[in-house]
Amino acid sequence: MKKIRYVLALAFLFSATTIFAQLEKQITENKIFNHMDVALNLGTTGIGFELATPVTDWVQLRTGFSFIPKFKPTINFDIQVGDDPATSQSKFEQMSSILEGMLGNEVNNSIDMKGVPNFNNWTFLVDVFPFKSNRHWHFTAGFYLGSSTVANAYNTTEDMPSLIAVDMYNNMYDYFVSEKYWDEPIYGDMFIDPEVGDALRDKLSNYGRMGVNMGEYSHDILNDKGEVVHKKGDKYLMTPDKNSMVKARVLVNKFKPYVGFGYGGRLLKNNDRAKVSFDCGVMMWGGTPSLVTHDGTDLIKDVDNVPGKVGDYADAISGLKVFPVLNLRLSYRLF
C-alpha cells in the first residue's frame, strides 16, 4: 500500500511539473501576463486608477477603481402652506410670526439642500484589439460595481430651525384638524378648551399643512393595505423626517455592465512605455434612475411638474437610461 501511495505521489508530482512547464511555455510564447501597466483615468466616471496586463497579443485585462470627487452644489426649495401656491406666501407670513415667537428663531420660507455625488466603482474590463495591422483601436466589455446610491442631497445646518418649525406646525395641524383636543390632553392633564380648539381647527383647516412644494402626484399612491393615500393630481408637499431633515438620493443598479471602444498610442515619440488612449462607451445602470426622497417618494416616477432646479435635475436624470462614458487614460508600463 505504501509503495502504491509513493508511486501515485511521484506520478502527481511529475504531472504537475509538466503542466506548469507547459503553462510557463504558453505564457512566454503568447506573452500572457508578461507586462503590467498602471494608468490614470480622467472623465465622466471621475478619477480612476487601473492596472492592465495582456492575456494574448490581442486581449488585455484591466481592473481598477474610479470615483467622482466630493463637491456640494446647492439646491433651493420653497416652503409652501396648503395646496395653493398663490395664497401660500400670505399664510406663511402669518404662521411664521407665531412660530418665531414660540421658537425665538427666524423661520425662512425656503431651504437649501446640498447635493453630494457618491459615484464610486470597482472596474473589470476586457480590451480586444481586432485589427492585426492596427493595434491602436480596441473594443471593450466589462462591468462597473459600486454603491446603488450614486448621489445624496440633504438640508443645510442653517435651515434646521425652519424645518423644526415646519414639524411643529404640522404636529399642531394634525392635532387640531383630527379633533384630538376633545379626548387627548395637550400636555399632562391639560386639555384645550373645546371652543378654542374648534376655532383653531377651522383656521388651520383653511391653511393646510406646511411643506416643500415638489409638484403633483402622477398616479394614485397606495399604502401597504392597497388604500389610496394620495390621488393623482394631489400636491406633493415634502415634510421633514423624524429628525426634522429633508433628504433625497439617486439610485441605480450596483452592477453596471459596460461596452465601448477606444483608440490609443504613444504619449511620447520613440517611447513605448508611456501611452495615451481614449475610451468611449455606455454604462448600463438599470434603465431610468430613481430620485427618492426620505419618505419613499420617487420624484421621477411618482411626481409630475417638479419645480425649479430640482425639476431640471429630475428631467436630466430621467433621460439618462444609460450613463455615457468618455475617459482619457494615461498609462505607463511598469515591466
ZAZADREN-496693 format. One record per residue (C-alpha): residue in three letters; x, y, z. Coordinates in nm, 4 decimals, always signed. Each point is the difference from the previous one (the first is absolute). Layout:
<'Ala',<X,Y,Z>>
...
This chain:
<'Met',<+0.0000,+0.0000,+0.0000>>
<'Lys',<+0.2852,+0.2405,+0.0878>>
<'Lys',<+0.1695,-0.0776,-0.3336>>
<'Ile',<-0.3214,+0.0798,-0.1875>>
<'Arg',<-0.0345,+0.3327,+0.1834>>
<'Tyr',<+0.3641,+0.0782,-0.0761>>
<'Val',<-0.0479,-0.0754,-0.3696>>
<'Leu',<-0.3206,+0.2099,-0.0130>>
<'Ala',<+0.1774,+0.2904,+0.1711>>
<'Leu',<+0.2842,-0.0134,-0.2522>>
<'Ala',<-0.2483,-0.0164,-0.2880>>
<'Phe',<-0.1883,+0.3014,+0.1365>>
<'Leu',<+0.3234,+0.1964,+0.0462>>
<'Phe',<+0.1133,-0.0831,-0.3518>>
<'Ser',<-0.3366,+0.0991,-0.1473>>
<'Ala',<-0.0063,+0.3279,+0.1925>>
<'Thr',<+0.3545,+0.0838,-0.1098>>
<'Thr',<-0.0904,-0.0717,-0.3610>>
<'Ile',<-0.3138,+0.2123,+0.0165>>
<'Phe',<+0.1825,+0.2958,+0.1541>>
<'Ala',<+0.2751,-0.0306,-0.2574>>
<'Gln',<-0.2526,+0.0069,-0.2830>>
<'Leu',<-0.1793,+0.2948,+0.1638>>
<'Glu',<+0.3252,+0.1917,+0.0314>>
<'Lys',<+0.0762,-0.0750,-0.3661>>
<'Gln',<-0.3438,+0.1287,-0.1057>>
<'Ile',<+0.0414,+0.3130,+0.2098>>
<'Thr',<+0.3416,+0.0691,-0.1510>>
<'Glu',<-0.0945,-0.0764,-0.3615>>
<'Asn',<-0.3396,+0.1741,+0.0071>>
<'Lys',<+0.1086,+0.2919,+0.2181>>
<'Ile',<-0.2589,-0.0798,+0.2672>>
<'Phe',<+0.0332,+0.2140,+0.3168>>
<'Asn',<+0.3525,+0.1039,-0.1014>>
<'His',<-0.0734,+0.3717,+0.0286>>
<'Met',<-0.1668,+0.2204,+0.2568>>
<'Asp',<-0.1225,+0.3544,-0.0651>>
<'Val',<-0.1214,+0.2526,+0.2563>>
<'Ala',<-0.2399,+0.2677,-0.1217>>
<'Leu',<-0.1762,+0.3177,+0.1054>>
<'Asn',<-0.3524,+0.0620,-0.1376>>
<'Leu',<-0.1777,+0.3338,-0.0225>>
<'Gly',<-0.3514,+0.0409,-0.1362>>
<'Thr',<-0.3711,-0.0374,+0.0624>>
<'Thr',<+0.0555,-0.2834,+0.2501>>
<'Gly',<+0.2242,+0.2325,+0.2005>>
<'Ile',<+0.3593,-0.0755,+0.0919>>
<'Gly',<+0.1136,-0.3591,-0.0374>>
<'Phe',<+0.3043,-0.2167,+0.0556>>
<'Glu',<+0.0564,-0.3228,-0.1921>>
<'Leu',<+0.2336,-0.2934,-0.0458>>
<'Ala',<+0.0119,-0.1699,-0.3407>>
<'Thr',<+0.1650,-0.3144,-0.1308>>
<'Pro',<-0.0128,-0.1889,-0.3341>>
<'Val',<-0.1567,-0.3448,-0.0238>>
<'Thr',<+0.0974,-0.0498,-0.3646>>
<'Asp',<+0.1292,+0.2272,-0.2736>>
<'Trp',<-0.3544,+0.1178,-0.0628>>
<'Val',<-0.1674,-0.0087,+0.3454>>
<'Gln',<+0.0729,+0.2147,+0.3060>>
<'Leu',<-0.1507,-0.0081,+0.3509>>
<'Arg',<-0.0535,+0.3155,+0.2051>>
<'Thr',<-0.1134,+0.0441,+0.3579>>
<'Gly',<-0.0106,+0.3017,+0.2261>>
<'Phe',<-0.2048,+0.2513,+0.1956>>
<'Ser',<-0.1643,+0.3266,-0.1023>>
<'Phe',<-0.1783,+0.2735,+0.1939>>
<'Ile',<-0.1467,+0.3455,-0.0445>>
<'Pro',<+0.1529,+0.2451,+0.2514>>
<'Lys',<-0.2318,+0.1470,+0.2614>>
<'Phe',<-0.1538,+0.3354,-0.0865>>
<'Lys',<-0.3191,+0.1522,+0.1378>>
<'Pro',<-0.2214,+0.2012,-0.2350>>
<'Thr',<-0.2893,+0.1786,+0.1722>>
<'Ile',<-0.3665,-0.0647,-0.0864>>
<'Asn',<-0.2687,+0.2386,+0.1269>>
<'Phe',<-0.3571,-0.0989,+0.0989>>
<'Asp',<-0.2990,+0.2188,+0.0897>>
<'Ile',<-0.2102,-0.0787,+0.3070>>
<'Gln',<-0.3715,+0.0041,-0.0779>>
<'Val',<-0.3071,+0.0149,+0.2243>>
<'Gly',<-0.3020,-0.1820,-0.1432>>
<'Asp',<-0.0534,-0.1141,-0.3580>>
<'Asp',<-0.0339,+0.3405,-0.1672>>
<'Pro',<+0.3338,+0.1716,-0.0779>>
<'Ala',<-0.1832,+0.3311,-0.0596>>
<'Thr',<-0.1094,+0.0292,+0.3635>>
<'Ser',<+0.2953,-0.1811,+0.1553>>
<'Gln',<+0.2149,+0.3090,+0.0623>>
<'Ser',<-0.2626,+0.1918,+0.1988>>
<'Lys',<-0.0855,-0.3116,+0.2035>>
<'Phe',<+0.3684,-0.0630,+0.0660>>
<'Glu',<+0.0570,+0.3551,+0.1247>>
<'Gln',<-0.2846,-0.0324,+0.2491>>
<'Met',<+0.1070,-0.3407,+0.1305>>
<'Ser',<+0.3735,+0.0755,+0.0005>>
<'Ser',<-0.0510,+0.2980,+0.2320>>
<'Ile',<-0.1724,-0.2316,+0.2495>>
<'Leu',<+0.2698,-0.2677,-0.0366>>
<'Glu',<+0.2812,+0.2530,+0.0346>>
<'Gly',<-0.1579,+0.1206,+0.3236>>
<'Met',<-0.0097,-0.3570,+0.1305>>
<'Leu',<+0.3518,-0.0996,-0.1160>>
<'Gly',<+0.1854,+0.3281,+0.0278>>
<'Asn',<+0.1595,-0.0659,-0.3411>>
<'Glu',<-0.0690,+0.1446,-0.3434>>
<'Val',<-0.1970,-0.2357,-0.2233>>
<'Asn',<+0.0908,+0.0240,-0.3703>>
<'Asn',<-0.2402,-0.0755,-0.2835>>
<'Ser',<+0.2637,-0.1946,-0.1914>>
<'Ile',<+0.2688,-0.2551,+0.0835>>
<'Asp',<+0.3287,-0.1010,-0.1623>>
<'Met',<+0.1108,-0.3561,-0.0663>>
<'Lys',<+0.3514,-0.1148,-0.0823>>
<'Gly',<+0.0459,-0.2605,-0.2719>>
<'Val',<+0.2947,-0.2375,+0.0463>>
<'Pro',<+0.1121,-0.2559,-0.2635>>
<'Asn',<+0.0673,-0.3549,+0.1170>>
<'Phe',<+0.1086,-0.1518,-0.3332>>
<'Asn',<+0.2725,-0.2462,+0.1010>>
<'Asn',<+0.0603,-0.3193,-0.2004>>
<'Trp',<+0.2338,-0.2967,-0.0263>>
<'Thr',<+0.0600,-0.0846,-0.3653>>
<'Phe',<+0.0817,-0.3146,-0.1950>>
<'Leu',<+0.0440,+0.0467,-0.3753>>
<'Val',<+0.1176,-0.2127,-0.2935>>
<'Asp',<+0.1575,+0.1761,-0.3001>>
<'Val',<+0.0051,-0.1784,-0.3352>>
<'Phe',<+0.2317,+0.1198,-0.2780>>
<'Pro',<-0.1592,-0.1503,-0.3133>>
<'Phe',<+0.2184,+0.1554,-0.2702>>
<'Lys',<+0.3364,-0.1701,-0.0517>>
<'Ser',<+0.1399,+0.2819,-0.2092>>
<'Asn',<-0.1248,+0.2731,+0.2351>>
<'Arg',<+0.0333,-0.0506,+0.3775>>
<'His',<-0.1265,+0.3487,+0.0800>>
<'Trp',<-0.3713,-0.0853,-0.0031>>
<'His',<-0.1633,-0.2161,+0.2648>>
<'Phe',<-0.3482,-0.1113,+0.1008>>
<'Thr',<-0.0843,-0.0380,+0.3689>>
<'Ala',<-0.2513,-0.1948,+0.2084>>
<'Gly',<-0.0210,-0.0416,+0.3760>>
<'Phe',<-0.1752,+0.1471,+0.2999>>
<'Tyr',<+0.0039,+0.2647,+0.2699>>
<'Leu',<-0.0958,-0.1035,+0.3547>>
<'Gly',<-0.0856,+0.2520,+0.2714>>
<'Ser',<-0.2611,+0.1417,+0.2347>>
<'Ser',<-0.3613,+0.0177,-0.1192>>
<'Thr',<-0.0160,+0.3583,+0.1366>>
<'Val',<+0.1911,+0.2195,-0.2457>>
<'Ala',<-0.0928,+0.3376,+0.1554>>
<'Asn',<-0.1462,+0.1361,+0.3239>>
<'Ala',<-0.1700,+0.3275,+0.0880>>
<'Tyr',<-0.0801,+0.1351,+0.3460>>
<'Asn',<-0.0919,+0.3313,+0.1592>>
<'Thr',<+0.2612,+0.2397,+0.1309>>
<'Thr',<+0.0536,+0.0513,+0.3735>>
<'Glu',<-0.1075,+0.3635,-0.0318>>
<'Asp',<-0.3508,-0.1066,-0.1017>>
<'Met',<-0.0616,-0.2330,+0.2952>>
<'Pro',<-0.2028,+0.2624,+0.1973>>
<'Ser',<-0.2359,+0.0435,-0.2953>>
<'Leu',<-0.0481,-0.3761,-0.0348>>
<'Ile',<-0.0606,-0.0380,+0.3741>>
<'Ala',<-0.2625,+0.2743,-0.0318>>
<'Val',<-0.1639,-0.1879,-0.2896>>
<'Asp',<-0.0114,-0.3143,+0.2155>>
<'Met',<-0.1540,+0.1896,+0.2917>>
<'Tyr',<-0.2621,+0.1599,-0.2232>>
<'Asn',<-0.0967,-0.3329,-0.1608>>
<'Asn',<-0.0262,-0.1718,+0.3395>>
<'Met',<-0.2243,+0.2813,+0.1173>>
<'Tyr',<-0.2016,-0.0231,-0.3241>>
<'Asp',<-0.0502,-0.3770,+0.0396>>
<'Tyr',<-0.0961,+0.0385,+0.3658>>
<'Phe',<-0.2749,+0.2560,-0.0585>>
<'Val',<-0.1315,-0.1088,-0.3415>>
<'Ser',<-0.0426,-0.3597,+0.1213>>
<'Glu',<-0.1859,+0.1412,+0.3065>>
<'Lys',<+0.2281,-0.1828,+0.2426>>
<'Tyr',<-0.0396,+0.2949,+0.2392>>
<'Trp',<-0.3408,-0.1393,+0.0962>>
<'Asp',<+0.1479,-0.3200,+0.1456>>
<'Glu',<+0.3778,+0.0416,+0.0319>>
<'Pro',<+0.1720,+0.2511,+0.2314>>
<'Ile',<+0.2412,+0.2398,-0.1604>>
<'Tyr',<+0.2406,-0.0594,+0.2899>>
<'Gly',<-0.0355,-0.2038,+0.3212>>
<'Asp',<-0.3562,+0.0601,+0.1258>>
<'Met',<-0.0415,+0.3221,-0.1975>>
<'Phe',<-0.2826,+0.0046,-0.2571>>
<'Ile',<-0.0767,+0.2656,-0.2610>>
<'Asp',<-0.3289,+0.1837,+0.0449>>
<'Pro',<-0.2318,-0.1550,-0.2665>>
<'Glu',<-0.1047,+0.3422,-0.1280>>
<'Val',<+0.3646,+0.1061,-0.0423>>
<'Gly',<+0.0775,-0.3368,-0.1580>>
<'Asp',<-0.2865,+0.0321,-0.2468>>
<'Ala',<+0.1137,+0.3478,-0.1005>>
<'Leu',<+0.3580,-0.1192,-0.0541>>
<'Arg',<-0.1242,-0.3044,-0.1917>>
<'Asp',<-0.1993,+0.2198,-0.2397>>
<'Lys',<+0.2883,+0.2405,-0.0484>>
<'Leu',<+0.2660,-0.2680,-0.0543>>
<'Ser',<-0.2275,-0.2017,-0.2298>>
<'Asn',<-0.0263,+0.3092,-0.2182>>
<'Tyr',<+0.3781,+0.0386,-0.0016>>
<'Gly',<+0.1026,-0.3606,-0.0715>>
<'Arg',<+0.3213,-0.1832,+0.0872>>
<'Met',<+0.3442,+0.1509,-0.0493>>
<'Gly',<+0.2780,-0.1536,-0.2083>>
<'Val',<+0.2262,+0.0292,-0.3022>>
<'Asn',<-0.1918,+0.0244,-0.3272>>
<'Met',<+0.1258,-0.2837,-0.2235>>
<'Gly',<-0.2723,-0.0138,-0.2681>>
<'Glu',<-0.3033,-0.2259,-0.0422>>
<'Tyr',<-0.0387,-0.3762,+0.0274>>
<'Ser',<+0.0030,-0.1617,-0.3447>>
<'His',<-0.2141,-0.2949,+0.1138>>
<'Asp',<-0.1920,-0.1228,+0.3036>>
<'Ile',<+0.2320,-0.0773,+0.2930>>
<'Leu',<-0.0987,-0.3080,+0.1992>>
<'Asn',<+0.0975,-0.1109,+0.3496>>
<'Asp',<+0.0943,-0.3547,+0.1051>>
<'Lys',<-0.3692,-0.0928,+0.0233>>
<'Gly',<-0.0706,+0.1111,-0.3566>>
<'Glu',<-0.1911,+0.3089,+0.1138>>
<'Val',<+0.0362,+0.3287,-0.1892>>
<'Val',<+0.1823,+0.2505,+0.2203>>
<'His',<+0.0654,+0.2573,-0.2737>>
<'Lys',<-0.2020,+0.0391,-0.3201>>
<'Lys',<+0.1455,+0.0739,-0.3409>>
<'Gly',<+0.0342,+0.3770,-0.0323>>
<'Asp',<+0.0260,+0.0651,+0.3761>>
<'Lys',<+0.2799,+0.2321,+0.1102>>
<'Tyr',<+0.3110,-0.1682,+0.1371>>
<'Leu',<+0.1211,+0.2023,+0.2963>>
<'Met',<+0.3212,-0.1563,+0.1263>>
<'Thr',<+0.0108,+0.0246,+0.3803>>
<'Pro',<+0.3056,-0.0568,+0.2232>>
<'Asp',<+0.0805,-0.3445,+0.1420>>
<'Lys',<+0.0001,-0.0868,+0.3707>>
<'Asn',<+0.3344,+0.1799,+0.0381>>
<'Ser',<-0.1386,+0.3176,-0.1641>>
<'Met',<+0.2075,-0.0524,-0.3145>>
<'Val',<-0.0800,-0.0309,-0.3708>>
<'Lys',<+0.2061,-0.2379,-0.2118>>
<'Ala',<+0.0087,-0.1555,-0.3452>>
<'Arg',<+0.2227,-0.2481,-0.1832>>
<'Val',<+0.0562,-0.1185,-0.3561>>
<'Leu',<-0.0166,-0.3806,-0.0350>>
<'Val',<+0.1253,-0.2314,-0.2778>>
<'Asn',<+0.1122,-0.3647,-0.0191>>
<'Lys',<+0.3162,-0.0984,+0.1858>>
<'Phe',<+0.1155,-0.2176,-0.2922>>
<'Lys',<+0.0394,+0.2062,-0.3168>>
<'Pro',<+0.1113,-0.1753,-0.3238>>
<'Tyr',<+0.2127,+0.2032,-0.2410>>
<'Val',<+0.0669,-0.0138,-0.3746>>
<'Gly',<+0.2072,+0.2418,-0.2015>>
<'Phe',<+0.2981,+0.0601,-0.2231>>
<'Gly',<+0.3220,+0.1981,+0.0145>>
<'Tyr',<+0.3095,+0.1217,-0.1769>>
<'Gly',<+0.3517,+0.0266,+0.1399>>
<'Gly',<+0.3637,+0.0471,-0.0832>>
<'Arg',<+0.3330,+0.1316,+0.1241>>
<'Leu',<-0.0007,+0.3013,+0.2256>>
<'Leu',<+0.3614,+0.0823,-0.0894>>
<'Lys',<+0.1832,-0.0623,-0.3251>>
<'Asn',<+0.2306,-0.3030,+0.0063>>
<'Asn',<-0.1292,-0.1023,+0.3443>>
<'Asp',<-0.2109,-0.3154,+0.0222>>
<'Arg',<-0.0432,+0.0154,+0.3784>>
<'Ala',<-0.2148,+0.3144,+0.0256>>
<'Lys',<-0.3326,-0.0057,-0.1888>>
<'Val',<-0.3159,+0.2035,-0.0316>>
<'Ser',<-0.3411,-0.1315,-0.1020>>
<'Phe',<-0.3655,+0.1016,-0.0140>>
<'Asp',<-0.2952,-0.2162,+0.1024>>
<'Cys',<-0.3575,+0.0623,-0.1096>>
<'Gly',<-0.3015,-0.2137,+0.0902>>
<'Val',<-0.3085,-0.0482,+0.2135>>
<'Met',<-0.0464,-0.1280,+0.3530>>
<'Met',<-0.3352,-0.1783,+0.0361>>
<'Trp',<-0.1186,+0.0858,+0.3501>>
<'Gly',<-0.3512,-0.1462,-0.0101>>
<'Gly',<-0.2168,+0.2323,-0.2074>>
<'Thr',<-0.1475,+0.3195,+0.1427>>
<'Pro',<+0.1613,+0.0864,+0.3363>>
<'Ser',<-0.2165,+0.0708,+0.3044>>
<'Leu',<+0.0065,+0.3308,+0.1886>>
<'Val',<-0.1470,-0.1006,+0.3346>>
<'Thr',<-0.0762,+0.2307,+0.2924>>
<'His',<+0.0224,-0.1051,+0.3653>>
<'Asp',<-0.3721,-0.0876,+0.0066>>
<'Gly',<+0.0382,-0.2453,-0.2912>>
<'Thr',<-0.1452,+0.2164,-0.2770>>
<'Asp',<+0.1745,-0.0289,-0.3376>>
<'Leu',<+0.0125,+0.3478,-0.1552>>
<'Ile',<+0.0500,-0.1532,-0.3450>>
<'Lys',<-0.2615,-0.2775,+0.0021>>
<'Asp',<-0.2575,+0.1285,+0.2521>>
<'Val',<-0.0053,+0.3775,-0.0519>>
<'Asp',<-0.0687,+0.2397,-0.2900>>
<'Asn',<+0.0922,+0.3679,-0.0391>>
<'Val',<+0.2818,+0.0061,+0.2563>>
<'Pro',<+0.0830,+0.3739,+0.0203>>
<'Gly',<+0.3253,+0.1925,-0.0293>>
<'Lys',<+0.3500,-0.1396,-0.0181>>
<'Val',<-0.1160,-0.3246,+0.1609>>
<'Gly',<-0.2319,-0.0545,-0.2945>>
<'Asp',<+0.2873,+0.0647,-0.2403>>
<'Tyr',<+0.2102,-0.2621,+0.1799>>
<'Ala',<-0.2905,-0.2474,+0.0002>>
<'Asp',<-0.0541,+0.0496,-0.3748>>
<'Ala',<+0.3712,-0.0433,-0.0722>>
<'Ile',<+0.0263,-0.3144,+0.2135>>
<'Ser',<-0.3146,-0.1539,-0.1518>>
<'Gly',<+0.1552,+0.0334,-0.3468>>
<'Leu',<+0.3124,-0.1957,+0.0958>>
<'Lys',<-0.1097,-0.3572,-0.0726>>
<'Val',<+0.3705,-0.0835,-0.0293>>
<'Phe',<+0.3005,+0.1926,+0.1277>>
<'Pro',<+0.2323,+0.1399,-0.2706>>
<'Val',<+0.3664,-0.0803,+0.0557>>
<'Leu',<+0.2734,+0.2149,-0.1540>>
<'Asn',<+0.3409,-0.0397,+0.1606>>
<'Leu',<+0.3581,+0.1041,-0.0659>>
<'Arg',<+0.2507,-0.2638,+0.1155>>
<'Leu',<+0.3703,+0.0636,+0.0621>>
<'Ser',<+0.1947,-0.3227,+0.0549>>
<'Tyr',<+0.3575,-0.1012,+0.0750>>
<'Arg',<+0.1510,-0.3469,-0.0375>>
<'Leu',<+0.1563,-0.1198,+0.3240>>
<'Phe',<+0.1612,-0.3115,-0.1530>>
